Amino acid sequence: MYYQAHHTHLQKCFDTKEIRFGVQWQIARQVTLGHMTYEDIVVPELDKLKGPNRIAAPLVERLFCPRDREADGATGAFFDREKAATLPWSELDREHESALMEDCFHRQPDGWYGGKVHFTASLKSHEGGSMGANYGIILNRPELGSSTRLSRQFGSYAILRIRIPRQLMNKGQSKLVEFFYQRFLLCGVYYRAFYAKDSSVFLIATNECDYGVRLPRHALPRPLSFTDFLNWHNPIVFNKPQTMSKWASRFALGLSNSVPGITLDPANIFLVDDIVVGDSVMTDGCGFINIAALKKLCAVLDWDPQSRPTAIQCRIAGAKVGCESSDGQRSLTYFQGLLIIHPDPSTSMSDIPGVWLRPSQIKIHYHSGFTLPKGQVTIDVLRSSHIRYPSSLAAEILVNLAENGVPHDIFIDLMKENVDGMIDKFLGWEGPDAMFRLWYNVAAAGGVVAARKAREMGGEARMRGFSEKDEEDEDEDDLDNFQDSPQSTAWWADEISGCPSSMAETILVLLDAGFTPQECPFLAEKLKNFIRSSVKAFLKHPKLEVPMSCSAWIVPDPSGTLAPDEVQILAKDAKFSLPGDTLSHFVLGDVLLARYPCKLPTDIQKVKAVVKPELQNYTDVIVCSIQGSRRFAELLAGGDYDGDKAIAIWQPAIVTPFKNAPLHYSHPPKDLMDNFKKDESMVSHLLEIQGCPSPSLESKMQVFLLGGLQDSSLVGRYSNFHDISIYTLGYNHPETIRLAHMFCHVLDSTKSGLAVLPEVLQKDIRKFHGRAPQWKETEDDTVHEGNELNPTRDPSLPSFVMDMVTAAARQHSDMKLSRMQQAFPHSISPDSALLKPWNDAKERAEKIRVLDPGNAGRMDLELSRIQSHVKEVLAEFKAKVGKKFTGFKIERRQDILRDLAHHFAKNPDPSCLFFSQDELAQFKASYAYKLDPEGKFAFSVAMRDLGHIKARSLGPTKTVQLVFYDRFAIKKSFLR
């Protein structure tokens, strides 16, 4: 047992005084940080912490850590939206009240649902300790975020995620696994580890108690035993045909980001057969949903009914399948994957919401007599279908295209167009619409509108399409939505100073206040840095935007009308660029389809895009044929139809010269499995040995549940091995093909139970471990240790596309950036409008001396106090915002700047005789600018006031609330 954060006597006091969990967590967090001990707490003081979390939880740091910045409540109504989007306390109170009423945390009539508070911790190493004590756990601030199926069922408090630093992962997993076999005691509740992936371990609250000690009052809803919890989600006795690795991997389904949609009558959850050809499941992962269900989802999830999606990615239980249970009865099942509109008009247009699920979507079996709770027959929505255009191609796809016949010059020309587009559109400053166009281009390039919506939406951002990962970064299990909790939230603006956090938003705020790059050095510098950072990111990870391309989910043809080499790409609202400078909402002719990870020569396929009347309702997806001898998605990096995305390219210069690679590359070498050791442990075999659920069975199950606690760098290693093999041996070399298949198997190893044999890994390390090819390195990369050289290309091989593209990119970007620098003014005179308020104040003081000498001293004193205060904050700014500042994490930078802005705003005392509070703010801003005409200090602490001064100097203005402003955007159609 590991005492994570617990004090037996105080826990009784917490219970007696009904101290809520959020408050107890905050106390425990301070203990794990070493800021205090439980012995520091005086029991009578706990009376101050009684009551709702939203009132009591913030008091913890004020009572026990008064130096913490969060204790300062002088910010008033500032940051209310940020707090509402991130602070968990009111949400925890709602969960507590629902639990007291014995209500579940699934969607309520008012739209509320629970499970959105993230409790996370970080693992630390204590060198020199015994096995059981050489690790420590530091609790993080809880934070609002996405909800999961498990957190909605058992409550936010019941799920704890512990992050493991990479250096600890690399020291050996055996000690980590043993450490997490223990029970963890936190605030009177025992937690047990039930799932691990990469560098995270998930723990669940249990009802375990020692020596008759009861569960604390805050543990609501009451937790289950560890075994009962496992059986609630994935009952082991009804999933005997699975391997233990597959059984353990199913717990990721309950932890992924989802939003509860509508609840279905189990009678309207149907099973429909997969279409199978030979050994290939042509419809793998994709079922149907009718229009009635989609309409209800639109209403519940506040989707635009006019933009009803074609497909949703979701999870649901309920359909009965053939004999799986030990008593021969049909079993209930849990499904995941895509649901697309049912192709039968009479069925699809029924007024009764229904779904049709396929056997290939089954992940978990339940006993047929099991009464499914509401949470099991609710459609948990992960995201809905949408199409993104144009798409950007990463190096993996560029290499494949080049190796399959596309000339290098095509990519070099595209690269130049991309770099030109990153720079030129920000340098057109002349003309009546110039600043509006600049505003639009910066907003688009910085993804500002989507970022603002994503911040506001919090855990629902991804479901609504505002927070979308690049295709190559997609995580099938979607477990990276649990966030650690810093003091401030990344990229929220400083509402005191009015200065945004992101560079793009800062530029926008300056532009719409009336500043221009020609006249404002601060704006000019921000714009230069924005351009440089875009180019730098491009050079570090080259991605070529292809105008005639898009990306979307791939789905199987529900009508069966597409020929084996045909697809349909049809958009509802999008207008695709086509040859001849035309636009259309569909694509016709030859197209290339690609999917990440793109490692094999066959991972890109040339097919023909058509439009079928039978598929007119299937928009914003890429419909693939179910004809032929093999599932088409399988050719694209071993894909299926449960939510895999593909990139479609119809740019003639790329498509025409491309030749499909021979299909034999898509089949793994016959001896590939000789490189692996497979864990053949079956659920049925474990049950035969261990018998019915017992402590010994729990221990055996936990071995597999923590199987994901492995060095995830093995995936990266085999990706790097493959890169080096491509470069030194060639794209189609047998070793390169073997390593591509090795990578794919390693990527899926936690589910398949495969482990690379140690001797195979060592052999591959000797042959392929080393410094990356030169094209992958940038100037900022750390100097490689020793005298190791980059791998060299075999002279017998043709030139390598990424060598050509990256060399040309560096040369072209250097030339463009040099010209950009010349476009910016070398010297700018101080802005007289920003100096005017301070100069006017000084003139008023001069007049007072003449007209009212008796009060002149008072005015001079007030102006002097302003000067002294501004100079004091400037000195503090220079001390804190130095050369190392940009190296800090964004949250740390925000905290520093917010502290400075707060200090700047609250002093001197606004109770002046001669100046109003608004005048005082303007004078401070104006004088700050006078001291710092370059603007870095002045705009960091007083951007809003400087913006007001500037805007008023240019003519009529309109004051708007920030909540309105953040939803403003300029449409391209408004630009002349």
N, C-alpha and C positions, 0 to 999 in steps of 0.2 A: 504494500500500500504506500502511496506517495501523498503526503500532506501538502497539497498544492497551496491552499489558503483557507485555513480553518482554525477556529479557537473554540473549544468545547463549551467553556463557561459563557463566553460572549454569544455563542450561537443560541444558547438558552435565553439570554437577555434579548437578542434580536427577535426571537419568537414571542417572548412575553410582550414586548413593545410593538410587535407587528411591523418590524422594519422590513421594507420591501426589498426585492432581489436587486434592483438597480442600485440602491444605496449600499447594500452589502457588497456588491461587485466593486463599487468605487472604493470602499474601504479596503477590500482584498487587493485591489490594484495598487494602492499606495503601499501596502505591506510588501507585495512582490517587487515593487520598485525600490524598496529599502528606504522610503521616505518616512516610514513610521513602523511601529509594531502594534500588535493587538493589545499589548500591555499598556500602550500609551493612551488607550481609550478609557475615559472616566464614564462609568455606566450612567450616571445622571445626565451626562451630555447627550446620550442617545435620544432623550426626549425631543431634542431639537431636530432629530432626523425622522420623526414619525410623520406619516402622511404620504401623499402621492409621490411617486418618483420625480415628477416634473418640478416639485418644490424642494424635496429633500435631497435628491442626488447631487445637484450642483452645490449644496451646502457642505458636502464632505471635504472638498478641497479648501473651502474657506475656513472650516473649523480646524482641519489638521495640517493643511499645507497653505497657509495664508500668503506665501510668496508667489504662488502660482498665478499666472496672468488671468486664468479663467475666473479667478475670484473677483476680479474687478467688474462690477456690474454697471459701470458708468456709461456704457455704450448705448443705453436706452433701447430704442426700437431698431437701431442699426443691426444688420445681419440677421433680421428676423427670418427672411426667406432661406438663408443658408442654414440657420438653426432648424427651421421647420423641415428642411429637406434632409438633414443629417442627424440632428439630436434625437436620441431614441426614447426620451423619458415619457412623453405623452403616449407614445405607441405602447410602451411597456405597461402603462396604467390601463390602457384600453384592453390589453391582453389579460391583465390581472382581473379587471372587472368582468370580462367575459368568462374567465375561468371560475370566478365565484358564482356566476349564474349558471355554471355548467354548460355554457355555450361553447361550440367549437370555434376554431379560428379560421374556418373557411368563409367564403364570401357571404356577407350579411346583406339584408335588404337595402341598407344605405350605401352599399359598395365597399365597405371596409372588409379587410381580411388581415389576418395576423401573420406571424412568423417573419417579420421584416427587420428584426433587430439582430445585428451580427455581434456575437461575442467571440472574440479572437484572442489569441495569446501567442507569444514567441518563445521558442526554446533557447535556452542559454547553456553554455558549457561551464562547469566548475571543475577546472583541472585539478587532478590529484585526489579526487574523491573516490569512494567505493563505487561499484557498478550502479547501485541503486541511488546514489546521491551525486553523481557527477554531472547531472543535468538539473537545471532550474527552469521554472516557467514564469514569464512576466506577462501579466494580463494587460491587454490594450484597452483603450477607450471603446465602449460599445458604440455602434453607429447604425443608423438606418441604412437599409440597402434592399437587395432583392429578397424575395420570399422563396421558400422551397416546400415541396410536398411534406417533408418530414417536420420542418419547423412549424408548418401550419397545423399539423396533427398533434405535436407534442409541446409546442410553445417555443418561443425564441430562446428562453433560458436553457432549454434542454440540449441544445446543440452548441458544442464548443469546437472551434477550429484552432489547431496549434500549428503554426508555421515553423519550419525547421530551416535554419540558415544553410546555404549551400556548403559551407566549409564543414559543418557537422555531418551533412549527408555523405560527404566524401571521406570521412574518417572511418567509415565502416558501419554497415547497417545492422549488424547483429546486436550491438549494444542498444541501439535505438529501438529495435523491435522488442527486446527484453524490457526496456524501460516502459514501453507503451502497453505491455501485457498487464501492468499494474492497475489497481483502482486509484483514481484521483479524487481526493476529497476537497471539495470547493463549497464554501458557505453551507456546510451541513449536508451536501448531496454528493453521493459517489457517482463519478463519471467513468465510463468504460470506452476504450477505443474500439470503433466498429468499422472504420474504413480509412485507407491511406492511398494517396495518389501523389506521385512526385515528391514534393517537399511539404506536404500537409497531412496532418492526421486529424480525423474527426472523432469526437467523443460524444456519447449520449448520456443523459442523466438516467439513473436507475433508481429503483426503490430499495436498494440494499441498505441495511442498517446494522449496526454492531451493538450487541448486548442490550437489545430492547430499546435502543434510542429511536425515537420516532423521527419521521421525515420533518424537516422544517416547514413552517406554514407557507413560506413563499413558494414552495415547490408545487405550483399549480400550472396546468393540470398535473395530477399525480403521475409520476413516471411509472413505467412498467419495469419488470425485471429485465435483465439483459437478454435472456433467451426469448422472453415474450416480445420484446422489441424487435429482435431479429426476425421472429416468426410473423410479426405484424406486417413487415415489409416484404420479406422473402422467406417464407416458411420452408425450411430445409427438407422436411419429410415429404413435401409435395413437389419437389424439384429434383428428384433422384436422377433423371437422365443427364443432368448437367455435370460438367467438371466442377471441382471446387473453385478453381480460378474464375470460371464463368459465373458461378453462384455469387462469389464475393464481389465481382465487378458490378453486379446489379444494384448495389447500394448507391452507386453514383447517380442512379435515376432519381432517387429521393432527395438528392442534394443539389440538383441543378436548378438554375434560375427559372422560375415559372410563375405564371399569374393564373389564379383560379378563374375559370370561365363559367360555363353553365353546367348544371347537374342534369344528367340524363336518367330516364327510367331504364333500368337494366334490360327491360323487354325491348328497348329500341337500340340496343347495342348488338349488332349482328356480326356473324363470322362469314367471310367470303373467301373462297379458295384462292391461293396464289396461282399464277400462270407459270408453269414449270416446263422447261425444255431440257431434256437430259438431266444433267446435274445443276443446271443454272436456273435460279429463281428470277424470272424476268420482271416481277413486280416487287422485288425485295424491299420491304420497309414502307410501302405506300398503300393506304386504304382509301376509303371514301367518306364524305360528309355531305349531308343534303343542305339545300338552300335555307330551310327553316332553322337549322342549327347555326349556320353562318350568320343569319339575320339576328338571332338572339345573341350570338357572340359580339356582333357589332354594337348592339345596344348595351350589353354589359360592360364591354371593354372600351366603349366610347370611340369606336372606329367609325370613320365616315361611311355611311351606308351606300353612298354612291361609288365608293372605292372598295367594295367588298372583296376580300382576297380570294384568290383561286385555291390557295392551299394554306394550311397551318401546320406547324410542327408542334406536336402535343404528346401528352401521356394520359392514359385512361385505363381503367379496369372494367371487367364486367362480362365479356362474352364467354360462353361456355364452349369448350372444345372436347375432343374425344378422350378416351380413357387415359388419364395420367395419374390419378390418385390410387393409393394402395388398395382401396376397397372397390375399385373398378368403376366408380362413378365418373361422370364427366367433370372436369375441373374448371373453375373460374380462372381467368387469366388477366395479366397486366400487360399493356401494350405501349409501345413508343414508336414514333416515326411521323410521317407526313399523312395528312388527310387532304385529298383533293375533291373537287365537286363531283358528285356522282354523275356518271354519264347518261343514266336512264332518266329522261325528262320527267316521267310520271313519278319515279321514286324521288328524284331530286327536288321536285316541286311540292312534295307532301308538306302538310302543315305541321306535322309532328317531327320535332328534331330527332335525328338519328345518325348513327355512324356505322360504317361497315369496315371491319378490321380483318387483317390477313394473318395467317399462321406465322409468316416471316416477321411479323411485328411483335410476336409474343416474347416476353422477357421473363415473366414470373407466373407460376401456377399457384392457385389457392384451392382449398377444399371446396367442393361444390356446395356443401352445407354452410359455408362461411357467409355470414351476412355482411355484405360490403358496406362499410361506413360511407358517409357522404363524400369524404375526401377521395375515395377510390373510384367513384362513378362521376366525378367532376372532370371535365376536360381541362387539364392543366396546360395552358398555352405557353410555349417557349417563344415563338415568334411567328409572324405571318409572311406570306410571300411578297416580295418586291423585287424590282429589277434595278440594277445599278449600271449606269453607262456614262461615259466610257469606262473601260477597265484599264488597269495598269498591269503590266507583265513583269514579274520578278525574274531574276537570273535563271532559275530552273527552267522556266518556260522559254526564255530566249535561247538558251543552250539547245533545248530540244528542237526548236524551230530551225535553228541554224544547222544542226546535225541532220535534219530531215529536208534540207534543200533550200532554205531561205537565205539569200545572199547577205553577207555582213553589211554591205552598204545600206541595205534597207533599214537596219537597226541604227546605224550611225546617223542617217538622215532623220529618223524618228527621234533619236536622242537630241539632236540639234534643235528640232522643233520643240521638244519638251523643255530644254534649257532656255530657249528664246522665250517660250511662254511663261516661264517662271520669273523672267526679268522684265521683258519689254512692256507687258501690260501694266506694270507699276510705275512706269516712267513717263506716261503721257499726261502732262500736267497743264496743258494749254487747252483753251476752249471752254464754252459755257458749261458743259457737262463733265469737265475733266475730273473734278473732285468727287462727283457722284459716281463716275465710272471707277475711280480709284477705290472708293468706299466699297462698291459692289465686288470688285476683284479681290480685295483683301478679305472681305467677309466670306467669299466663296473659297478662296485658297486656304483660309484658316479654319473653315468649317464652323464659323461662329454661331450661326443660327441653330444648327444641330447641337452644338456643344451647350448652348444656353438651355435648350429644351431638355437635353439629357441631364443637366444638373438639376433642373426642376423636377423631372420625372423620377429621379432616383432609381429604385429597383425595377421600374417598369420601362426604363428608357430603351432597353434592347428589344423588348416585346413590341414597342411602338416604332422601332426602326431608327431611333435617334442615336443609338450607340452601336455601331456595327464594326466588327473586326474585319481586317483584310482577310481575303479568302485563305491565304496560306497560314493565317494565325488561328483559324477556327479550331475550337476545342469541343470535341463531340460531347464530353461530359459537362462542359460549361461550369467548372468548379472554381473559376478564378473571380467570381463575383463577390466573395467574402473579402472585404477590405480591412486593412489595418486602419487605425483611427488616429490621425494626427490632430494637433491642436486646431488648426484651421483646415478647411477642405480644399483640395487642390482646385485651382483655377476660378474660385469665386472671387468677385471683385471686393476691394476694400471700400465698404460703403461709407466710411468716415471721410476719406480723402476723395472718393470718387474715382480712384485709379483702378482700372481692371488688372487682373493678374496676367492674362495671356497677352502676348505681344500684338496679336491681330486685333483683339478687342481694344487695346490701348490706342492703336492707330485709328480705329473707327471713332472712338470717343473724341480724339483730337480733331479728326476731320469734320465731324458733324458739329463741333463747336466753332468751326470757321478757320482753324489753323491749316496751313499749307506747308508742304515740304520745302518750298522755296523760301519761306519766311520764318519757319520754326525749326531751330536746330534739333530740338528734342524729337519732334516728329520725323525729321529727316534721318536722324540716327536710328530711330525705331524701324523706319521703313527699310533702311539699308540692312539692318540686322535681320529683319524678317526675310528679305530676299536672300541674304547670305545663308541663313539657317535652312531655307528651302533647298538651296543649291547644295549645301553641305550634306543634308539628309539624302538627297538624290545621289550624290557621289558615294556616300557610305553604303547605301542599299539601293542600287540602280533599279528603278521600276519605270518602264516606258509606257506612258499613256498612249493607247492606240485609239484614235478617233472612232473607228468603226469596230466597236466591240462592246460587250456588255457582260454582266454576270448575273446568275439567278440560280434558283434550285433546279435540279433536274428531276423530272417525274416521268413515270412510264405512261405510254399512250393508252388512255382508258378506252379508246374506240377501236384500237387494233388496226387502224387504217394506214399508219405510216409504214413505208417499206423499210427493210433492214438498214439502209444507209440514209434515212431521212430523219429530220427533226423539225419541230416548229418553234419559232421564236416570234412571239406576238406580244406586244405591249398594250396596256390599257390606255395610258396617257402619254407615255414616252414617245419622243420623236427621234428615231435613229438616223444618224448620218449615213448616207449611201453614196456610191460613186456618182459623179456628175453634179455634186453639190445639191443633192435632193434630200428630202426628209421623208420618213415613213414610220408607221407604227409596227411594221413587220419586216422581216428579212427574207430574201429569196436568193437561191443559188448556193454556191459552195461556201461552206463555213468550216472553221476549225473549232473543235471543242477540247478544252484542257481542264485539268483539275489538279490541285495540289494535294499531296506532294508529287511533283512531276519529276520522277527519277528515271523512268524507263523510256526507251525510244517510242513505245506505243502509247504513252500516256497522253498524247495529243492525236486526235483522229479528225480526218477530213470527211465531212458528210455534206448532205445537201439540205438546205433549209427550204421548206415548203409551207403552204398554208392550206389547212383542210377545213372544210365547212363543219365537219363533225367536231372540230376542236376549237371553234370560235370563242367558247367561254373560258378557255384555258390560257389566260393572259398572265404576264409577268412571271412565267416559268419557262423552262426549256423542256419541251415534250420530246421524249426519246422513244424510239421504236421498241416494240416487244417482239418483233419478228426476228428470225435468224436462229442461230444455234447457241448464242451466248448473250447474257445480259449486257447491253451496251455500256451501262455505267461501270461495269467491271473492267472494261478496257481502259477507263479513265482512272488510273491509280487505284484499281480495286474498289471502285465506288459502288454505292447502292442508292436507294431512293428514300432514305429516312431523314434527309435533310442535307445531303451533299450538294455543294454548289459547283457549277462549272463556269468557265469563261468561254464566251463565244467570240470569234474573230472573223470578220468578213472583209477586211481591208485587202483589196486585190493584190497589192504588192507583196503581202505576206502569204495569202492563201494560194495564189496561182502557182508559185514554184514549190510549194510544200508537197512532199510525197509521204504517204503513210508508210511507216516502218513495218517490216514483216511481223506478223502476229506471233511468231514463235518467241519473240523477246518478252511477251506478256506472260509466258508460262515460266514458272521457276525452274531452275536446273533440277534434274532428277535427283541429285544428291544433296539438295539444299538442306533438307532436314537433318543431314549428318552433322550440320554445324550447331545443332541445338539439342538440349536436353528438355524433354517435355514432361511436365508434371501431369501424369495420367490419373491423379487422384479424382475419383468420382464421388459425388454425393452419396450414391447408393452404397459404395464400398465403405465410406466413413461411417455411415449409419449401421452397417452390419457389424463393424468392429466395436463401435462405441455404444450402440444400442440407443435407447430413448434419450431425449435431451437431459443432460447432466452437467455438473461442473467440468468433468473431463472432456465432454463433447464441446462445451464452450471454449475451452482452451485450444482444442484442435481447430475449431472454427476460426478463432482469433488469429491463428497462424496464417490462414489464407486471407482473412480480412485485412491483415496488415502486409499482405504480399506486395502491395504497391509502394511500400516504403523501401524503395531501392534507389540506387544512384541513377537518376533520370538523365545524367550526362551521357549514358550509353546511346541514347537516341541521337544526341548531338555528335557523338564520336563517329557513329556509322554514317551520318550525313557528311561529316568532314572526310571520312575515308573515301566515300563515294566521290566527293569533289576532287580529291587528289588523284583518284584512279582515272576519272574522266580526263584530267589534265595531262597525266603522264602516260596513260595506256590507251586512251581513246574511249569515246562514248559507247561504242558497241563491243568493246573488248569483253570476253567472258568474265573476267574478274570484276569489271565495272557492273555488268549485269547481275552478277552474284551479290555484290554489295548493295545494289538497289533493292533486290529482294530481301536481303538481310535487314536493311533499314526498315522496310515495311513490316517485317515480322517482329522486329524489336519494338517498333512503335505500338504494336498491338499485344505485346507480351503479357501485360497484366491480365488481359482477358483470355488469351490463348494458353497461358501457362508455360510458354516457351522461355528458355533461358539459354543464352549463348554459352557454349562450352568454353571453359577457361582456356583450354589450349588453342581453340579457334580465335578467341579474342586476342590472346598474346601474339599469335601469328599475324593477325590483321594489324595489330599495333606495330609490330616490327616492319611490316611492309608499307603501311599507309599512314602511320602517325607522323605528324611533323607540322612544320609551318605551313600556313595556308598559301595557296597561289597568290602571286603578287596582285592580281586584279581585285582580290577580296580585301586587301589592306588599304587603309587610308593614312593620311599624315598623322591623325590623332591616335592611331593604334599604338598600344604600348610596344616599346622596342622589344623584340624577341630575345629571350635569354640565350646566352651563349653565341656561337658563331653559326648557328643553323641557317641555311639558305632557303629561299623559296624553292619549291619544286620546279623542275625545268620541263619544258615541253619536248617530247621526242621529235627530232627533226623530220622524221618520216610522216608525222601527222600534219594535217592542214592547220593553218592559223586558227587560233581559238577565238570565238566570237567575243567573249567577255574581255579578253586582252585588248581587242580592237575597240570595243565600245567604251571601256573605262578610260583607255588612253585618250581617245578622241573627246570623251566627256570632260576630262580634266583640262585638256587644252582649250576646248571651246568655252567652258565655264570661266576659265581664267581670263580669256579675252573679253567675254561678256561682262564679267564683274569689273574689269578694268574700265570698260566703257561706261558702266553704270556709275562708277565713282566719279567720272568726269561730268555726269549729268547733274550731280548734286552740287549746290553752291558751296564754294570753299569758305566763305565768310558771310555771316548774316548779322545784320544790325539788330540790337535789342528791340523788342516789340513795344512801341510807345503806348499801345493800348493797355498792356499789362503793367506798365510802370505808372500809368495815369492815376490810379486810386491812391497810391502812396504819395506821389507828387502833389496831388490835390490836398491830401491831409496835411502835408507840410505847408502848403500855401495857406490853408485855413489857420494853421498855428501862427503863421506870420501876421495874418489879418487880425487875429485875436490879440496879438501883442500890441497892435496899434489901437484897436477899438476897445479892448477890455483888458488892460494890463494886469488887473487883479486876478483874472482867471487863466491868464496865459501859462502860468507855471503848471497848473493842473493838467492842461492839455499836453504840454511838453512832457510832463511826467508819464502820461498815458502812452504817448508815442514812444517814449524811451523804453517803457516796459515792453512794448511790442518788439522794438528792435532787439532788446536783450534776449527776449524769449526766442525769437526766430534764430538769432545767432547761436543760442544754446542748442537748439534742436539741430541746426546745421552741423555743429561740431559733433553732436551725437551721431548724426547721419554719416558723416565722413568716417567716424570710428567704426561703425557697424557695417557699412556698405562699402567694403573694400574690394581688393582684388579677388579674394576667396569667395566673395558673396555668390557669384553665379555658379559656383560649384556645389552650393547647398541644395538640398531637395526643395521643391517648389513650396511645400508647406512651411518649411523653415524660413524661406525667404519671405513668404507672406506674413508670417508671425512677426518678423523683424520690422517690416514696413508698416504693419498695422500698429505695432507699438509706437513707432515714431509718429505716425499720423494721429494716433490718439493723444500722445503727448503734445503734439503741435496744436490740436484742436481745443483741448481743454484749458489751456493757459494762453495768455494771462487771464485772470478773473474777468469774465465779461461784464461785470457790474461797473461799467464806465459811465462817467457823467456826460462826456462829450460825444461818444460814439455808440451807435446801436450794435447789437450782436452781429447783424449782417455786415455792417461797415467794418467791424473788428475783423471778421473773417476775410473780407476783401483786402484790408490793409495788410494783414499777415501774409496773405498769398502774394500780394503785389511786392511787398518788401522781400519775401523769400525769392521772388523772381529777380529783384534788383541785385540781391547778393549772388544769385546763381542764374545768370541769363542763358546758360546752356540748358537749364531746365530740369536736370536729373533730380535734384533735390526738390525744387519747387513743385514740379508736377507729381512727384511721389507722395507728397504730404498734402497738396492742395489742388488737385487736378480739377475737381468740380468747380471750385471758386474761380480758378483761372479760366476755365471754360465759360463760366457765366460772364466774366469781365470781357472776354474776347467776343463772344456772341453778341452782347449788347453794343459793343463798339462798332459792329458791322451793320446794324439795323434792327428791325423788329425780330423778336424772339418769341418762342412759345415754351413755357415750362411744362414738363410732363413728369409723371411719377416714374420711378425706375422700373416698376413692374410692367408699365406700358412700353417704356423704351426698349426693354430687353426682348420685346416681341416685334419690334420694328425691323423691317428689311426693305431693301430696294430691289425691285424686280428688274430683270434685264430688259423687259419690254418698255420700261419707263425711260431707258437711256436713248438719247437721240444719236 
